Amino acid sequence: MSVNVLIAEDEQNIAESLRFILEQAGCDVRHALDGEEALKEARISTPDVLILDVMLPSLNGFDVLKTIRSDSDLTDIAVLILTAKGQSHDRKTADTLGADAFVTKPFSNSEIVAEVLRLGAKS
């Protein structure tokens, strides 16, 4: 079974790197450059896993996560927060809002692939 992944990341080089490693692992990958685009794409493609950067243009990642967790059509999407903001209060905010996983940048490729496959297997 292929895991459908949506990457919400405004840094193109990080998004391309994530796409490459996840496609190598057999995932079907889509990409959004900002928070509003991520929500629109999530409604269209209903991914198994959303890799969500916190610092995004338009809507930040925490606002996107709040919206996803309050929308009955999107609430089943597994959300992996991927951020350079690794402070404990950011992790606590992500947990409180319902994130399924939290990974800080810089990340290891194997860690991201393992988390996405783990989360995707639950859906």
Secondary structure, DSSP 4 states (H G I P E B T S, - for coil): -PPEEEEE-S-HHHHHHHHHHHHHTT-EEEEESSHHHHHHHHHHH--SEEEE-SS-SSS-HHHHHHHHHH-TTTTTSEEEEEES---HHHHHHHHHHT-SEEEESS--HHHHHHHHHHHHHH-
